[in-house]
């Protein structure tokens, strides 16, 4: 049963959100399906694509907008992370959300957390190595949100492919009754992967940042040419370094979703695993991530 299309309702408290979801499930009966899109807000077309997919596949779509302090490390951008509730509401309404959960930090963390969640293995490379503790914070807030919303499906963008792997493994290991739905990366017309942090970029930084998608676009060709993992990362890094403002954090080629290194001497076109080519690069103070999945 689809919830009547109307302007989405903003909900501020956990108790109120649970009550409204329970009311929908009671009204819709056994056919009730709830979709959930967790975000940190400052919504863009990438988020809207997740909301639209949820709205197409579920009777009720819940969107959360919460900048989670636990996943930011010291000297990261928690305080200056872009926030705009009016913008978020407009994007969510246009895309088809029914309920928008916008809690304050005190609602989600009324007292200091004494419970931690750590997903080993898949968190130890890529952004997990660069941002210690980041994925522990992600795991806690996603677990809390899944427990609050109790959705049938939860939608996550593959721009952060590592996050999708972490959450999928966590849900599987803990027998969470939810389907984790990975969704494709959405890009601007010039190829830059959409991100709330793109707003930080100066005009010149943004122009040079296009090298990320340009490099990733060449990956299938380089793999077909017989490149090994080290050769591929070397080619990508050399191309990125042609841009003077680019400061590479990492360029890695790993199996997906296990995120394990691949044999260094094996041409990647002979690999049996699905391949993730992932990178993180700073332009000025802005750290951008991007990736491509092969296979």
N, C-alpha and C positions, 0 to 999 in steps of 0.2 A: 504493500500500500504506500503510495506516494503522499508525502505531506503536502497540503495545499500550498501552492506557490504564493508567497507573500513576502513582504519585506522581512529580512532576517531579524531575529531578536537578539539583542546583546544580553549576555548573562555574566554576572560578576562573581558569583559564589559557587562553590562545589555543590552545596546542598540544592541550590536552585537548578543547576544544570542537571543533576541526577533526577530531580523531580520531573523536569520537562521531558527528558528522554524516557523515563518510566511511563509517563502519560502517553507519549507517542506509541510505545510498544504495546501498552494496554489497548489503545484505540485501534492500532493496526493489526493486532493479533499475531498468529504464528508466522505470517508472511513478512513481518516487520524486519527491515534491514537498516542498520545504521552504519553510515560511512563517516570516517574521521580524517581530517586533514590538520595535523599539528604544524604550526608555523611560529616564527618569531616576529611576524608582522612586516610592515613596510612592503605590502604585497605587490607583486608584479605578475606578468603574464604566465610565468612558470607556476606560481601558486594557483592562479586562476585555472590553469589546465588541470591541476589536481582536483580542485573543487568541482569543475565541470564533469570530470570522470566520475567522481563520487556521486554527484547528483544524478548522473545517468544510470548508475548501477545500484543505488540505494534509495529507500523511501525517505530517509532523513539524513541530511549532511550536517555534521558538526565541524566547525572550524575553531581552532584555538589560536589566539594571538598572545604569546607570552615570551618575553625576553628572559631566558633562564640564566640566572647568575651563576649556577653551578658549573656551566660548561665554558665559562670564560676564565682564563688564567690571569695571573698578575700582569699588569701593563697591557692587557688586551682592551678591546673597545666596548666593554659593557655599557659604560656611562654614555658614550657618544653613539651607540648603535642607533640607526635611524628609527624613529617612531612617529606614526601618523595615524591615529585612530579613524579620522574621517576618511582618509584615503583607503584604509583597510576595509572599512565598512562598505564603501562604494564598490570596490573590486569584488568583495565577497558577495554583495547583493547581485551584481551583474552576472557573476559566475554561477549563482544558484545555491548558495549556502542557506541553511534554515536557522541554525543557531550559531552564534559567535561567542565563544568563551573568552573573556578578557579579564583574567584575574590580576590582582595586585600580587607582588612578591609575598606579602604577609598572608595572603589566602593560600598560596601553594606551599609556603614554608613558614607556618606559624611559630615554629621554634627551630633551633639549629638541628639539622639532620644528623642522626646517629646511625643511619642505615646507608650502606653504600652498595652499589651494584657494579661489578667489574666483569667485562667479557674479554677473556684472555685470547691471545692469538691474533684475531682479526683486528685488534686495536693497537698492535705493537709496531705497525709500520705506518707509512704515509703521514696523515695528520696526527695519528696517535703518537708517533715519535716526536713530531714537531711541537705538539701541544699536550704535554703530560697532564693527565687527569681530565682532558676534554671529554672523552667518550664515557668516562664514569659519570660525569654530569649529565650527558645526553641520556645515558641508560636510566638514571634515576628519574629524570623528568618525563621521559617517554613512558616508563612503567607507571608513574603516578597518573599521567593523563589517560593511559589505556585502562587503568583501574577505575578512574572517574567516569569515563565515557562508556566503557564496555562495548566498543564497536564490533561489528561483524567484519569490517574491512578498514584498514588504515593505509593512507596513501602517502608515499614519500618519493621525492624527485631523485633521479639518479645522478644529478650534478654532484652530489656528495655520495658517490657509490660506496665508499667505505662505511658511511653512516647506515646505508641501507643494509649492507652485509652485517654490521654489528646488531642492528635492531632485529633483523630476520633471525640471526643465530640466537639472540636472547629470547625471542618469542618462542622459538622451537625448543630451546633448552628448558625453559620454564613452563612449557605446555600452556602458553597463553592462548585462549580461545579467540584468536583474531587472525585474519588473513592479511599479511603484509604485502601491499601492492606496489611494486616499483614502477615509476613512470618516467618517460623519456626526458632528456634535457631539452629545455626550450631556449632558443638563441635569438638574439636580435638579428635584424636583416644583414648586418655586417659580420655575423658569426660569433660575436661575444656572448658567452653563456650568461643568461640573466641571473642577477644576484642583487640582493638588497644593498650590498656593499659597493656596487658599481657607482653609486651616488658620490662616493668619496673621491673618485678619480678626476683629475684635471683633464682638460681636453687632450693634452699631449700624452698623458699617461694612458688614457682610454684608447687613443690611436695606436700606441705601441702595444697595448694589451691584445690587440687583434692577432698578434703573432701566436698566441696560445691556440686558438682554434685553427689557424693556418697550419701550425705544426701537426696538430692532431688529425687534420684532414689528410695529411700525407701518409699517415700510419699504415692504412691498408696497402698502399703502393709499396712502401718500404718493406712490409712483411712479405708481400708477394715477390719482391726482389731477393728474398732469402735472408733478411736481417735476423741476427740473433738478438736476445734481449739487451746485452750490453751495446751492440751496434745501434739498436733502435734508440735507446736512451741517449747515446752520444749524438746521433743525428738531431734528435729533438732539441737537446740542450744547445747544440751549436747554432741552430736556427733561432732559438729564443735569445741567445746572447748577441745576436745581431742588433738587438734593440737596447740602447744604452741604459734605459731606465729599468730594465728587467733584472731582478735579483732572485735567482732560482733558490727555492727552498728544497724541492725534490722533483725529480722525474723518475718514475719507476714503472716497471713492467712486472705484473704479478698475475697469478691465477685468480679466477673469480668464481665464487665468492670467498674461497678460503684465504685469499691474499697471501699465498706462499710464493717464494721466488721460483722462477723457471730455470731449467738447465741452461747454463750460459753458452754452451757450444751448440745447442740445438736450434736450427732455423725455426723461427716462430710459426711459420706456416705448417710445420710438422707437429705442433703442439696439439695434444688431445683436449686440453682444458680450455675453457673460456678465458680470454685474456683481457685484463684491465690495464690500460695505459693511462696513468694518472700523473698529474703535475700540480704543484703549488708554486706560485711565483708572486713576488711583491713588486708593485709599481708604486714608488713612493712609500707611503704608510699603509697602502691597501694590499692585502694578501688575497689573491684570487686562486681558486681551484678550478680544475676542468679535467675531463677524462673522455676516453672513448672505450667502449666494450667491443671486442672482436670475437665472433663465433656465437 
